[in-house]
Amino acid sequence: MTVDVTAGATAGQVVITLFWRTPEMPLNAAGHRHVVVSQISRNP
């Protein structure tokens, strides 16, 4: 899992990329890929 967030930011975007595979998938398969983008805002 990769999380990209700027430290010290009062507001920003968090991008999370998820990879996973099921047992039925061949070993050379790329796997399922889901990208989650979340807008965050932090109150003072």
FIBAKE-121400 format. One record per residue (C-alpha): x negated, z negated, y. Coordinates in steps of 0.1 Angstrom, whole numbers, padded with zeros to 4 digits, always signed. Layout:
N
XZY...
// end
This chain:
44
+0000+0000+0000-0013+0009+0034-0001-0009+0066-0011+0004+0099-0005-0019+0128-0023-0025+0161-0034-0061+0165-0024-0080+0196+0004-0056+0204+0036-0070+0217+0056-0040+0204+0046-0012+0181+0052+0007+0149+0044-0003+0113+0040+0026+0089+0040+0017+0052+0033+0042+0025+0044+0033-0010+0032+0050-0042+0044+0042-0076+0048+0059-0110+0071+0054-0139+0059+0051-0175+0075+0085-0183+0054+0104-0157+0022+0122-0168-0011+0107-0158-0019+0136-0135+0014+0134-0116+0012+0125-0080+0038+0098-0083+0067+0089-0060+0058+0086-0023+0079+0069+0002+0070+0064+0038+0087+0036+0057+0084+0035+0095+0096+0004+0112+0097-0004+0150+0087-0039+0157+0091-0060+0189+0077-0095+0193+0092-0119+0218+0068-0140+0239
// end
